[in-house]
Structure formats: structure tokens, C-alpha cells
Amino acid sequence: MKFVDEARVEVVAGNGGNGMASFRREKYIPKGGPNGGDGGRGGSVIAVADRNINTLIDYRYARLHRAKGGEHGRGSDQYGAGAEDIILRMPVGTEVHDAETDERLFDLVRHGQSEVLARGGQGGLGNLHFKSSVNRAPRQSTNGEPGEQRLLRLELKVLADVGLLGMPNAGKSTFITQVSNARPRIADYPFTTLHPNLGVVRVGLERSFVIADIPGLIEGAAEGAGLGHRFLRHLARTRLLLHLVDVSMFDVNRDPVAEAIAILNELKKYDPALYDKPRWLVLNKTDTLAPDDRAARIADIVARFPWKGPTFEVSALTGEGCVALCSEIWKSMVEHREPEPDDGVVDVRFEHDD
């Protein structure tokens, strides 16, 4: 399934039905009085968060969602029927913005959460509501209210506890394959990953966290180089970032420190709040270093990189150091765990393309 994380839709709620002005007309009852019924309520357009959906592709092509209007009132005290609401199921993590003002209206972060995108109009009043002791034959009624109409922008930000940062071919996809059940595409060319991948990392019985892998960044991503930096939105909800750096020496002209600093600069350009998130430095591909050169290579990178956070040495290919890193991530998450909402923990799963 194609991964789509942004879409624009128009939602139109149904109009309320008009009220009826009529009078009871039966044999031997010359003055039966008013009996016009009310109009029915127009249908609303409602968004519901669904954990079983992981993309906005349905809204890339179906852009207009219009609810039906309510029935008009009729005589004999008959009220018009209300129209059915339209339910739009969206992935958990979808933000709904007003496309004209860019105001964020709703944030669907819990499975089953529902929000009214466009409210249907109320039905009009029939003339039976206007009778009184001084107005026994009212001829007035009211029309139904118009339904709301909105142009919306949908933006999906996947839910994950940990996010992976790094240059293309830094080993992010290999790492998430090594530590989780995710199976993203892995190849020996840049930009193999074209959309975010999520995996569940299990560190023990009933101990797990969700990790997100996004396409690699390069210098100039803010100006559109490579795949750009729009995929960074999927790291906005994470609590910890793992910055993977390729320490191999296959290309003597490549400087891992310069690449890592370029990633941080792109992060700061995109969102200072994302730049300020806790980050750990993960030196990957240590299995490619000769035992005699490994310590000196690692020490040189750490000394030249402006880093004051935790540093880990791993090999995503062989699994060296990955278990210890995941254990430290779990300990950090437990230490800084936020209070859980009353409705429980959201269980997020993601389908992966091969």
C-alpha cells in the first residue's frame, strides 16, 4: 500500500430540513389547529481515529465528503427524518488543520477518538410550535439551518517512542530490522527508504516500545535536496532521537562528523523544538573497523563532534551492542515516563512494504 501522509479534503454537512406550516383538516373538525412538523437534522461529517489504518491514501483521491440534508417536516405532526452522519476513519496520529487559516483544529491521538469536522444544520420548526392562546392559527414556520462547510488539510504524524536520524545508508533500516519486527527495504544505494517505517522493539515480557525510521537526510534538505525534510514531522511525537552515524572507512573522503553536524543543522532549520529533543549518538558499522583502528577512530569522532549526550557503539548488521542499547532506551523511558491517560495506552501497529 502506498504511504500518504498529507491530503486536502472538503467536508460539507447536510442542511436541516424546513419546518412545515399546515393545519388539521378532517370531517366534522373545522378548526383542527396547526399540525406542521419540524424538519430533520442534517448529517454531520465526523472523523474517527482507527489504529488499523496507517495511511491517508483514501483521502488523496476522495476529496469531497458531503452529508445528506434532513427531511422537511410534514403535516399531521410528522417530523422530518434526520440524515445519517458520514464517518471518516483516519490513522491514529492525524492532525486536522483548517486549510485556509492553517489553524490546527483536532489531533487524533487515541484509537476511537472522534471529532466533528462539519456539523449538520438543525431542522426548522413547524407551525405547531407557534400556537398560543392569542395565535391559534399560526402560519409561520422556520427553515432549516445550513450545514457547516470546511476545507481541511490532513497531516499524519506517526506515533512512536523513539525516532532514527541519519544520512542515507547510515544503517537505520538495518538497525530497525535487527531490533524489531519491521522489515523495510534494504539496499546498497542511497534513499532506499521512501516512507516512514515503524517497528515494535521488545526488551522483555510486557516491555516494548515503538521505533520509527524515516528517509535519510542530507545537507540542504531544507531547500529540497534529496527527499527534503518533510518526513521529520513523523519524529515530532517521539520522546527520544537516535542519531546514527556511519563510522566505516570505505570512503576516505567522507567525514562522519561533518555529516552528523549537517543533520543537526537541518533539524534546527526544520523545528527548534525537534532539535531540543533528547538525542543519543549511535556509532554504527563498527564491525567494519579493524580491531587495532577501532578505538582511535571512535575517539577521534567523539572528540570532534560537539556532543554531550550518551554515545553507543553498535553494529546493526551483526547485532553487536543493539541489545544493550535497547535496554538503555527502555530504562530511560521508564525513568521519564509520563502519566498514562485514563483511556489506556494506544497500541499502534504499522504495515510495512517490501
C-alpha positions as CSV (number, residue, x, y, z in Angstrom):
1,M,0.0,0.0,0.0
2,K,1.3,3.4,-0.9
3,F,2.2,5.6,2.1
4,V,0.5,9.0,2.0
5,D,0.9,11.4,5.0
6,E,-0.8,14.5,3.7
7,A,-4.1,15.2,2.0
8,R,-6.6,18.0,1.5
9,V,-10.4,17.4,1.7
10,E,-13.6,19.3,1.6
11,V,-16.3,18.4,4.1
12,V,-19.9,19.6,3.7
13,A,-22.5,18.8,6.3
14,G,-26.1,18.4,5.4
15,N,-28.7,21.2,5.7
16,G,-31.5,20.9,8.2
17,G,-35.0,20.3,6.8
18,N,-37.5,23.0,6.7
19,G,-40.4,23.2,9.1
20,M,-44.0,22.7,7.8
21,A,-46.9,25.1,8.1
22,S,-50.1,23.1,7.9
23,F,-53.5,22.6,9.6
24,R,-55.5,19.6,10.6
25,R,-58.3,19.1,8.1
26,E,-60.8,16.4,8.9
27,K,-64.5,15.9,8.6
28,Y,-66.5,17.4,11.5
29,I,-63.4,19.1,12.8
30,P,-63.5,22.5,11.1
31,K,-60.8,24.1,13.3
32,G,-58.3,21.3,13.9
33,G,-55.4,23.6,14.6
34,P,-51.8,23.6,13.4
35,N,-50.1,20.3,12.9
36,G,-46.9,21.1,10.9
37,G,-43.9,19.1,11.9
38,D,-40.2,20.1,12.3
39,G,-37.5,19.5,9.7
40,G,-34.9,16.8,10.3
41,R,-31.3,17.4,11.3
42,G,-28.7,17.5,8.6
43,G,-26.0,14.8,8.6
44,S,-22.6,15.7,10.1
45,V,-19.1,14.7,9.0
46,I,-17.2,13.0,11.8
47,A,-13.5,11.9,11.9
48,V,-12.7,8.7,13.9
49,A,-9.2,7.6,14.7
50,D,-8.6,4.0,13.8
51,R,-5.4,2.1,14.7
52,N,-6.0,-0.3,11.8
53,I,-5.4,2.4,9.2
54,N,-1.8,3.7,8.6
55,T,-2.1,6.0,5.6
56,L,-4.2,8.9,4.3
57,I,-4.3,7.4,0.7
58,D,-8.1,7.1,0.8
59,Y,-8.3,10.9,1.1
60,R,-5.8,11.6,-1.6
61,Y,-8.4,10.7,-4.3
62,A,-11.7,11.1,-2.5
63,R,-11.5,14.8,-1.6
64,L,-15.2,15.8,-1.3
65,H,-17.3,14.3,1.5
66,R,-20.9,15.6,1.6
67,A,-23.5,14.5,4.0
68,K,-27.2,14.5,3.2
69,G,-29.7,17.0,4.3
70,G,-32.6,16.3,6.7
71,E,-36.1,15.7,5.5
72,H,-38.6,18.5,5.6
73,G,-41.4,18.4,8.1
74,R,-44.9,17.3,7.0
75,G,-48.4,17.7,8.1
76,S,-50.2,15.5,10.7
77,D,-47.5,16.3,13.3
78,Q,-44.9,14.4,11.2
79,Y,-41.3,15.4,11.8
80,G,-38.7,15.0,9.1
81,A,-36.1,12.3,9.5
82,G,-32.6,13.2,10.4
83,A,-29.8,12.4,7.9
84,E,-27.1,9.9,8.7
85,D,-23.7,11.1,9.7
86,I,-20.6,10.4,7.5
87,I,-17.8,8.7,9.4
88,L,-14.3,9.3,8.1
89,R,-11.8,6.8,9.6
90,M,-8.3,8.2,9.8
91,P,-4.9,6.8,11.2
92,V,-4.1,7.5,14.8
93,G,-1.8,10.5,14.8
94,T,-3.6,12.5,12.2
95,E,-3.8,16.3,12.7
96,V,-6.7,18.2,11.1
97,H,-5.9,21.8,10.0
98,D,-8.1,24.5,8.5
99,A,-6.7,24.7,5.0
100,E,-7.4,28.5,4.8
101,T,-6.1,29.7,8.1
102,D,-3.7,26.8,8.9
103,E,-5.2,26.6,12.4
104,R,-4.9,23.1,14.0
105,L,-8.5,22.0,14.8
106,F,-8.1,18.4,16.0
107,D,-5.3,16.0,16.9
108,L,-6.4,12.3,16.7
109,V,-4.0,10.6,19.1
110,R,-6.2,7.9,20.6
111,H,-7.9,4.9,19.0
112,G,-11.6,5.5,18.8
113,Q,-11.3,9.3,19.3
114,S,-14.0,11.1,17.3
115,E,-14.3,14.7,16.3
116,V,-17.0,16.6,14.4
117,L,-15.4,18.1,11.3
118,A,-18.6,19.7,10.0
119,R,-21.8,19.9,12.0
120,G,-25.1,19.3,10.3
121,G,-27.8,22.1,10.4
122,Q,-30.7,21.9,12.8
123,G,-34.1,21.3,11.4
124,G,-36.6,24.2,11.1
125,L,-39.7,24.5,13.4
126,G,-43.2,23.6,12.2
127,N,-46.1,25.9,12.9
128,L,-47.3,23.8,15.8
129,H,-44.6,25.4,17.9
130,F,-46.0,28.9,17.3
131,K,-49.6,28.3,18.6
132,S,-50.7,30.2,21.6
133,S,-53.8,31.5,23.3
134,V,-53.8,34.6,21.1
135,N,-52.5,32.9,18.0
136,R,-54.5,29.8,17.4
137,A,-53.8,29.5,13.7
138,P,-50.1,30.4,13.2
139,R,-48.9,30.3,9.6
140,Q,-45.3,30.8,10.3
141,S,-42.5,28.2,10.2
142,T,-38.8,28.3,10.0
143,N,-36.3,27.0,7.5
144,G,-33.6,24.6,8.5
145,E,-30.1,25.8,9.3
146,P,-27.4,25.3,6.7
147,G,-24.7,22.7,7.4
148,E,-21.1,23.7,8.0
149,Q,-18.6,23.5,5.1
150,R,-14.8,23.4,5.6
151,L,-11.7,22.9,3.5
152,L,-9.3,20.9,5.6
153,R,-5.7,19.8,5.4
154,L,-4.9,16.3,6.9
155,E,-1.4,15.7,8.2
156,L,-0.3,12.3,9.6
157,K,2.4,12.2,12.2
158,V,3.1,8.6,13.2
159,L,3.2,7.7,16.9
160,A,6.5,6.3,18.1
161,D,8.6,6.5,21.2
162,V,12.0,6.6,19.5
163,G,13.0,8.1,16.2
164,L,16.0,7.3,14.0
165,L,18.1,10.1,12.4
166,G,20.9,9.8,9.9
167,M,22.3,10.2,6.5
168,P,21.2,7.9,3.7
169,N,22.9,4.5,4.1
170,A,23.7,5.2,7.7
171,G,22.2,1.8,8.6
172,K,18.8,3.0,10.0
173,S,16.8,0.4,8.1
174,T,19.2,-2.4,9.1
175,F,19.1,-1.3,12.7
176,I,15.3,-1.3,12.9
177,T,15.3,-4.7,11.2
178,Q,17.8,-6.0,13.8
179,V,15.9,-4.8,16.9
180,S,12.2,-5.0,15.9
181,N,9.7,-6.9,13.7
182,A,9.9,-4.3,11.0
183,R,11.1,-5.4,7.6
184,P,11.8,-2.3,5.5
185,R,13.6,-2.4,2.2
186,I,17.4,-2.6,2.5
187,A,19.8,-2.0,-0.4
188,D,23.3,-0.6,-1.1
189,Y,22.2,2.7,-2.7
190,P,21.0,6.0,-1.1
191,F,17.4,6.7,-0.3
192,T,16.3,3.1,-0.1
193,T,13.7,4.2,2.5
194,L,11.0,6.3,0.8
195,H,8.5,6.4,3.7
196,P,8.5,6.0,7.5
197,N,8.6,2.5,8.9
198,L,7.6,1.6,12.4
199,G,8.7,-1.4,14.4
200,V,7.9,-2.7,17.9
201,V,11.0,-3.4,20.0
202,R,10.5,-6.0,22.7
203,V,13.0,-5.9,25.6
204,G,11.3,-8.4,27.9
205,L,7.9,-9.7,29.0
206,E,5.4,-6.9,28.5
207,R,8.2,-4.5,27.9
208,S,8.2,-2.8,24.5
209,F,8.5,0.5,22.7
210,V,7.8,1.7,19.1
211,I,10.7,2.9,17.0
212,A,10.4,4.9,13.8
213,D,12.7,5.0,10.8
214,I,12.4,7.9,8.3
215,P,14.1,8.5,5.0
216,G,17.7,9.8,5.3
217,L,18.5,13.5,5.4
218,I,21.3,15.2,3.5
219,E,22.7,18.7,3.7
220,G,20.4,21.2,2.0
221,A,17.3,19.1,2.8
222,A,15.5,22.3,3.9
223,E,15.9,23.6,0.4
224,G,14.6,20.4,-1.2
225,A,17.8,18.4,-1.6
226,G,17.3,14.7,-1.6
227,L,13.9,13.8,-0.4
228,G,13.6,17.1,1.6
229,H,12.9,17.2,5.3
230,R,9.1,16.8,5.3
231,F,9.4,13.3,6.8
232,L,10.8,14.9,10.0
233,R,7.2,15.6,11.0
234,H,7.0,11.9,11.9
235,L,9.5,12.4,14.7
236,A,7.6,15.2,16.3
237,R,5.8,12.9,18.8
238,T,8.8,10.8,19.8
239,R,10.4,11.1,23.2
240,L,14.0,10.2,22.1
241,L,16.0,10.5,18.9
242,L,18.8,8.1,18.0
243,H,21.3,9.8,15.7
244,L,23.0,7.0,13.7
245,V,26.5,7.8,12.3
246,D,28.3,5.6,9.8
247,V,31.9,5.2,11.1
248,S,33.1,2.9,8.4
249,M,36.2,3.8,6.4
250,F,35.2,2.6,3.0
251,D,35.3,6.2,1.6
252,V,38.3,8.1,2.9
253,N,36.9,11.4,1.6
254,R,33.8,11.1,3.7
255,D,33.8,12.8,7.2
256,P,31.3,11.3,9.6
257,V,31.5,14.3,11.9
258,A,30.7,16.8,9.1
259,E,27.7,14.6,8.0
260,A,26.4,14.5,11.6
261,I,26.7,18.2,12.1
262,A,24.8,18.8,8.8
263,I,22.0,16.6,10.1
264,L,21.7,18.7,13.2
265,N,21.7,21.9,11.2
266,E,18.8,20.6,9.1
267,L,17.0,19.6,12.3
268,K,17.3,23.1,13.7
269,K,16.1,24.6,10.5
270,Y,13.0,22.4,10.4
271,D,11.9,22.8,14.0
272,P,13.8,24.1,17.0
273,A,11.6,22.0,19.3
274,L,12.6,18.9,17.5
275,Y,16.2,19.9,17.7
276,D,15.9,20.3,21.5
277,K,14.5,16.7,22.0
278,P,16.8,14.3,23.8
279,R,19.3,12.7,21.4
280,W,21.7,9.8,21.7
281,L,24.7,9.4,19.4
282,V,24.8,5.8,17.9
283,L,28.1,5.0,16.1
284,N,27.1,2.3,13.6
285,K,29.0,-0.2,11.4
286,T,31.8,-0.7,14.0
287,D,32.2,-4.3,12.6
288,T,33.9,-2.8,9.5
289,L,36.7,-1.3,11.6
290,A,39.9,-3.2,12.2
291,P,40.4,-4.0,15.9
292,D,43.6,-2.0,16.0
293,D,42.0,1.1,14.5
294,R,38.6,0.9,16.1
295,A,39.4,2.7,19.4
296,A,41.3,5.5,17.7
297,R,38.5,6.0,15.1
298,I,35.8,6.2,17.7
299,A,37.8,8.5,19.9
300,D,38.5,10.9,17.0
301,I,34.8,11.1,16.0
302,V,33.6,11.7,19.6
303,A,36.3,14.3,20.3
304,R,35.5,16.4,17.1
305,F,31.7,16.1,17.4
306,P,30.0,18.7,19.7
307,W,28.2,16.0,21.7
308,K,27.5,15.9,25.4
309,G,24.8,13.1,25.4
310,P,25.1,9.4,25.7
311,T,27.2,7.6,23.0
312,F,26.8,4.0,21.9
313,E,28.8,1.7,19.6
314,V,26.8,-0.8,17.6
315,S,26.8,-2.9,14.5
316,A,23.3,-3.1,13.1
317,L,24.4,-5.9,10.7
318,T,25.8,-8.3,13.3
319,G,23.6,-7.1,16.2
320,E,26.7,-6.1,18.4
321,G,25.6,-3.6,21.0
322,C,22.0,-3.4,19.9
323,V,20.5,-5.4,22.8
324,A,22.4,-3.2,25.3
325,L,21.2,0.0,23.5
326,C,17.6,-1.1,23.6
327,S,17.8,-1.9,27.3
328,E,19.2,1.6,28.0
329,I,16.3,3.1,25.9
330,W,13.8,1.2,28.0
331,K,15.4,2.3,31.2
332,S,15.3,5.9,30.0
333,M,11.7,5.7,29.0
334,V,10.7,4.2,32.4
335,E,12.6,6.9,34.2
336,H,11.0,9.7,32.2
337,R,7.6,8.1,31.7
338,E,4.6,10.5,31.6
339,P,1.4,9.6,33.4
340,E,-0.8,7.4,31.2
341,P,-4.2,8.8,30.1
342,D,-7.3,7.4,31.6
343,D,-8.3,5.5,28.4
344,G,-5.1,3.4,28.4
345,V,-2.1,3.1,26.2
346,V,-2.6,3.4,22.5
347,D,-1.4,0.3,20.7
348,V,-0.1,1.3,17.3
349,R,0.8,-1.1,14.5
350,F,2.1,-0.4,11.1
351,E,2.2,-2.3,7.8
352,H,5.5,-2.4,6.0
353,D,6.1,-2.5,2.3
354,D,8.7,-4.9,1.0
